[in-house]
Structure formats: C-alpha cells, structure tokens
Amino acid sequence: MTSVGIASYGLHLPASTQSAAAIARRFHIPVGVVREKQGLERKHVSPPSLMPSTMGLRAARSALDRAREAGIDRKDIGLVIYVGSQWKDYHIWLMSTFLQDRLGIPDCFAFDLSAMCAGVVFGLSTAKKFLVADPDLRSVLLVGASKESYIVSPTDPSSRWMDNFADAGVAVVVARDLDRNVILGSDFLSDGSLSLVPIEVGGGARHPVYPAYARAGRVFTENLLPPATFRRRMDAVSLPNFARVISRSVARSALTPDDIRMVFLNHMKPSFHRSILEAVGIPEERSYYLSRYGHSQSADQILGIDRATAEGRLTEGPVVLAAAGSGYVWGSTVVRWG
C-alpha cells in the first residue's frame, strides 16, 4: 500500500499576545476563571491589518522551504487545500486559489475544505486519500489561518465562552512514498443538531445586510440555539463523540491506547481535556495543553507537535491529532511521528 507522510509543516504566530488579565478585562470574567477553569495564560492576537491570507502564506512558505529537506520542491505540489477558518479576508471566496497564485504553484488544482476547527485533522485524511487514489499526484499542501479572536463578542454571554480564540497560520506538506511521519487511521463524526452554533448571521442569504453589525463596526459570531439547549446537547454528545473518533482512529491504525505516544487536542477547558484522555485510556502526561497559546482554530494540533518537539517531550512514535469543529464535527487522525 502507498505510504503517505508529513514532509514538513510551517506556523505563523503573531508577535502580539493578550495576557489572562487582559482577556479577563475584555470579557468581564474573573482572571482566576480565565487561568484555572479556562486554562488560558495568554493567547496570540494579530493586529487589525494582518489578514488570514497573509498568516496562511507565511506558514505555507515556511512549510515549503522545510519540505526541500525531504526532496519536495514547490513544483511537486499538485493540490492546495485551504483548511482554516471560514472567516477569511472576503466572503464567497476561495482562499485556496489565492494561495496557489501567491505561492507560485500554477500547475495544480485547489479547493477549500470547511471543517471549522477540525480542518487540519480532516485535511490530513483527505490529502492521504487523494495521494493514494491518484498515482500522478506527488504532494499536497494544506494551509489554514485563523483571525477568530476578532469575531467573539465580549458582551454576548451566549458566545463569549470562545474568549480563548486566538490567531495563527498553519501549513502542512503531505507526500506520497514517504516513510516518515506516516499518516495512519482516521475517524470522523458529525451532529447536525448543533449546526447553528456558532455562526455569523450577517452576510449570508438570509441576512445579506445586518444593521446591528454595521452599528457595531465589526461582525461577531452568534448562537442561534437557546443557550440551555446548546449546553444540554453538548454535554450529552461531545465527550462520547471525542472518545469514539479517537478510539476508532487508533484501532484503524492497528494500535492500542498504550501505543500512543502523545495526544494533541484543540485548546479547551482543562477539565474537559482531562475527561477526553480518561475516556480513551491515555494518561494526561501524554498530551500537550496549549495554555500559552489558546485556540488557534485548525493550527492547534500542529502547534502542539511543534511545542512538544521543541521541549523534548516528543521524539517519535504514534500520536493522535483530534479536534472538534463547530457545526458540529469531530475528527481524529493518527500519525506515526518520526
């Protein structure tokens, strides 16, 4: 069977950060809650002029430069997939084709994949499937970006729980016939009963112009499900859905939880992070928690790998990349790192 692996990755983190104290002031939450219950010491926030496309381009250029070490040149990229936030520079816009042009990769095709905060997890599996199915395709570039710190309203109690949203760019080069960082099994699940949380109302066909957004001077996400309904449904499904996709992806990789070297999840409150690990039988010390980075949408898992490697906590072995995305989707992909 054709082996498919991660040849390289790139990250772009804005230089400016917000501390837990600054987040607490902005969102009218006690700083102790931000640090302890939300597990957030700081997060990276981009300046207003820095666009998602620019963060994605910077990450992609870094990944392409590093891919040369694996013998992969820019001309070897046959597919570009945008896997980041749907709050992009423009509405009704393919970020992928823009990236293709700016990166100077004319002889390929491109599309946007929308899996919200699970973009990279879905993207790795999608890239593998394309590479296995098409013998003429040698490598795929995944690019994501998030500027979602800008679309969470500090005055909306139904959505300000997303105060951990941070900004970043991420890119991954995936290649065929690569015997390192091999992509193994994946599993995915969705629940449409949560499709209206959270969304951006203004700009769509139902509300092409939304006066409240114009008055605010910027757009914010909203929850169209009653808060109690949302909490009740999430409490019922999120933990078992995380446990299912992780357990099935591990089993599909012919592994057991004891074989897993580390788990990389989206940033979430510490108690839920621990509950997921307990549910799948993996000790907390074999995970990486992004307390100093927050939730950078689909960049979280690659950021976790980068930090764990830099800190000497990850060298090689099977790792789980798992995520949930609003709408709601859950996904998990196993990679034999090293």
C-alpha positions in Angstrom: 0.0 0.0 0.0 1.2 3.5 -0.7 2.6 5.2 2.3 1.7 8.9 2.9 3.5 11.1 5.4 4.0 14.6 6.6 7.1 16.0 4.9 7.1 19.4 6.7 5.0 21.9 8.4 5.0 25.7 9.0 3.5 28.0 11.6 3.0 31.8 11.8 2.1 33.2 15.2 1.5 37.0 15.5 4.0 38.7 17.7 1.5 40.4 20.0 -0.2 38.5 22.8 -3.0 39.1 25.3 -2.5 38.0 28.9 -5.0 36.2 31.1 -5.6 39.5 32.9 -6.2 41.4 29.6 -8.6 38.6 28.5 -10.5 38.8 31.8 -10.9 42.6 31.5 -12.1 42.4 27.9 -14.6 39.6 28.5 -15.7 40.7 32.0 -14.6 37.4 33.6 -12.6 37.0 36.8 -8.9 36.4 35.9 -8.9 33.3 38.1 -11.6 31.8 35.9 -9.6 32.5 32.8 -6.5 30.9 34.2 -7.9 28.0 36.1 -11.2 27.0 34.6 -10.4 28.0 31.1 -6.8 27.0 31.2 -5.5 30.2 29.5 -2.4 32.1 30.4 -2.2 34.1 27.2 -3.0 33.9 23.5 -1.6 35.4 20.3 -3.7 38.1 18.6 -3.0 39.7 15.3 -3.1 43.4 14.5 -6.2 44.5 12.5 -4.2 44.9 9.3 -2.8 41.3 9.3 -5.2 39.2 7.2 -5.8 35.5 7.4 -4.4 35.0 3.9 -1.1 36.7 5.0 -0.8 34.4 8.0 -1.5 31.4 5.8 1.0 32.5 3.2 3.7 32.9 5.8 3.1 29.5 7.2 3.0 27.9 3.8 6.3 29.5 2.7 7.9 28.1 5.8 6.5 24.6 5.2 7.6 24.7 1.5 11.1 25.8 2.5 11.4 22.9 5.0 9.9 20.4 2.5 13.1 20.7 0.5 14.8 18.7 3.1 12.5 15.8 2.2 13.3 16.3 -1.5 10.0 18.0 -2.3 10.1 21.2 -4.4 7.3 23.7 -4.9 6.7 22.3 -8.4 5.9 18.9 -6.8 2.7 20.3 -5.2 -0.2 19.1 -7.2 -3.0 20.1 -4.8 -3.6 23.0 -2.4 -6.3 22.7 0.2 -7.4 25.6 2.4 -8.4 24.0 5.8 -8.7 27.1 8.0 -11.3 29.4 9.4 -14.2 30.4 7.1 -13.9 33.9 8.4 -11.5 34.9 5.7 -10.4 38.1 4.0 -13.6 38.1 1.9 -17.0 36.3 1.8 -17.7 34.0 -1.1 -14.0 33.5 -1.8 -11.7 30.6 -2.4 -8.7 31.2 -0.2 -7.0 28.1 -1.8 -6.7 29.5 -5.3 -5.4 32.8 -4.0 -2.7 30.9 -2.0 -1.9 28.9 -5.1 -1.3 32.1 -7.1 0.7 33.9 -4.5 2.9 30.9 -3.8 3.7 30.5 -7.5 2.2 27.0 -8.0 0.3 27.3 -11.3 0.3 23.7 -12.4 -2.0 22.2 -9.7 -5.6 22.4 -8.5 -7.0 23.9 -5.3 -10.2 23.9 -3.2 -11.3 25.0 0.3 -12.3 22.3 2.8 -14.6 23.5 5.5 -14.4 21.5 8.8 -14.0 24.5 11.1 -11.6 23.9 13.9 -11.0 20.3 12.8 -9.6 21.4 9.5 -6.1 20.0 9.7 -7.4 16.7 11.1 -9.8 16.3 8.2 -7.2 17.7 5.8 -4.6 15.1 6.6 -7.0 12.3 5.9 -8.3 14.0 2.7 -4.8 14.6 1.4 -3.9 10.9 2.1 -7.0 9.7 0.2 -6.1 11.9 -2.9 -2.5 10.7 -2.9 -3.5 7.0 -2.6 -6.1 7.3 -5.3 -4.1 9.4 -7.8 -0.7 8.0 -8.8 0.2 11.2 -10.7 -0.2 13.3 -7.5 3.0 13.5 -5.5 2.3 16.0 -2.7 -0.4 18.1 -1.2 -0.2 21.5 0.6 -2.7 22.1 3.4 -3.0 25.7 4.6 -5.0 27.1 7.4 -5.4 30.5 9.1 -7.4 32.0 11.9 -8.2 35.5 12.9 -11.2 34.4 15.0 -10.2 36.4 18.1 -11.9 39.3 16.3 -15.3 37.7 15.9 -16.2 36.8 19.6 -18.3 39.5 21.2 -17.3 40.3 24.8 -20.9 41.4 25.5 -22.7 38.3 24.3 -23.0 35.8 27.2 -24.1 33.0 24.8 -20.8 33.1 22.8 -18.1 34.7 25.0 -17.1 31.3 26.2 -15.0 31.4 23.0 -12.7 34.0 24.5 -9.8 31.6 24.0 -9.9 32.1 20.2 -6.5 33.1 19.0 -4.9 33.9 15.7 -2.3 31.9 13.7 -1.4 30.5 10.3 -0.5 26.8 9.7 0.6 24.7 6.7 1.5 21.1 6.2 3.1 19.4 3.2 1.8 15.8 2.8 3.6 13.5 0.3 3.3 10.0 -1.1 6.0 7.3 -0.7 7.3 9.0 2.4 8.4 6.7 5.2 8.5 9.4 8.0 5.6 10.9 9.9 3.3 8.4 8.2 -0.4 9.1 8.3 -2.3 6.1 9.7 -6.0 5.7 10.5 -8.7 8.4 10.9 -12.3 8.6 12.1 -14.9 11.4 11.8 -18.4 12.1 13.1 -20.9 15.0 12.8 -24.0 16.1 14.6 -26.3 18.5 12.7 -28.5 19.2 15.7 -25.7 21.7 16.6 -25.4 23.2 13.2 -26.5 26.7 14.3 -23.7 27.2 16.9 -21.8 29.4 16.4 -22.5 31.2 13.1 -22.1 34.6 11.6 -25.6 35.8 10.6 -24.8 38.9 8.6 -23.6 38.5 5.0 -25.5 35.3 4.2 -28.5 34.8 2.0 -30.9 35.2 5.0 -29.4 38.5 6.1 -27.3 40.0 3.4 -27.1 43.3 5.3 -27.3 43.2 9.1 -27.7 46.7 10.6 -26.6 45.6 14.1 -23.2 44.5 12.7 -22.9 47.8 10.8 -23.6 49.7 14.0 -21.0 47.6 15.9 -18.4 48.3 13.2 -17.4 44.6 13.1 -19.0 41.2 12.8 -19.4 38.7 15.7 -20.4 35.1 15.8 -23.8 34.2 17.3 -25.5 31.2 18.7 -29.0 30.6 17.2 -29.7 27.7 19.6 -31.0 28.6 23.0 -28.1 28.5 25.4 -29.7 25.9 27.7 -30.4 23.7 24.6 -26.8 24.1 23.4 -25.3 23.2 26.8 -27.6 20.2 27.3 -26.8 18.8 23.8 -23.1 19.4 24.0 -22.9 17.8 27.5 -24.6 14.8 26.1 -22.6 14.2 22.9 -19.2 15.9 22.9 -17.3 13.6 25.2 -18.6 10.3 23.7 -18.0 11.7 20.2 -14.4 12.6 21.0 -13.9 9.2 22.6 -15.4 7.4 19.6 -13.3 9.1 16.9 -10.1 8.8 18.9 -10.7 5.1 19.8 -11.7 4.2 16.2 -8.7 6.0 14.6 -6.4 4.2 17.0 -8.0 0.9 16.2 -7.9 1.6 12.5 -4.2 2.2 12.8 -3.8 -1.4 14.4 -2.7 0.2 17.7 -4.0 0.4 21.3 -4.1 3.4 23.6 -0.9 2.1 25.3 0.9 2.6 21.9 0.0 6.2 21.7 3.0 8.5 22.5 1.1 11.8 22.7 -2.4 13.3 22.1 -2.8 16.7 20.6 -6.3 18.3 21.0 -7.8 21.7 20.4 -7.4 24.1 23.3 -10.4 23.6 25.6 -11.1 23.9 29.3 -8.7 21.7 31.3 -11.4 19.6 32.9 -12.8 18.6 29.5 -9.3 17.9 28.2 -8.7 15.5 31.1 -12.1 13.9 30.6 -11.3 13.0 27.0 -8.0 11.5 27.9 -9.5 9.5 30.7 -12.3 8.3 28.4 -9.8 6.8 25.9 -7.4 5.5 28.5 -4.4 7.7 27.8 -2.6 9.4 30.7 -2.7 13.2 30.9 1.1 13.4 30.8 1.0 12.0 27.3 -0.8 15.1 26.0 0.1 18.7 25.3 -2.0 21.5 26.7 -1.9 24.9 24.9 -2.3 27.2 27.9 0.0 29.8 26.5 -1.5 29.8 23.0 -5.3 29.4 23.3 -7.4 28.1 20.5 -5.9 29.0 17.1 -8.6 27.1 15.1 -7.1 24.3 12.9 -3.5 25.2 13.9 -3.8 23.7 17.4 -2.6 20.2 16.7 0.5 21.2 14.6 1.3 23.9 17.2 1.2 21.3 19.9 3.5 19.0 17.9 5.9 21.9 17.4 6.0 22.9 21.0 6.3 19.3 22.4 9.2 18.6 20.0 11.0 21.8 21.0 10.5 21.0 24.7 11.9 17.4 24.1 8.6 15.7 25.0 8.1 14.3 21.6 10.7 12.4 19.6 9.0 9.6 17.7 6.0 7.2 18.0 2.3 7.2 17.2 0.5 10.4 18.0 -3.2 11.3 17.9 -4.4 14.6 16.4 -8.1 15.1 17.4 -10.4 18.1 17.2 -14.0 19.3 17.2 -15.3 21.9 14.9 -18.5 24.0 15.3 -21.4 22.8 13.3 -20.6 20.2 14.9 -17.9 17.8 13.7 -15.4 15.6 15.5 -12.3 14.0 13.9 -9.2 12.1 14.8 -6.1 11.1 12.7 -3.2 9.1 13.9 0.3 9.8 12.7 3.4 7.6 13.3 5.7 10.5 14.1 9.4 10.2 13.3 
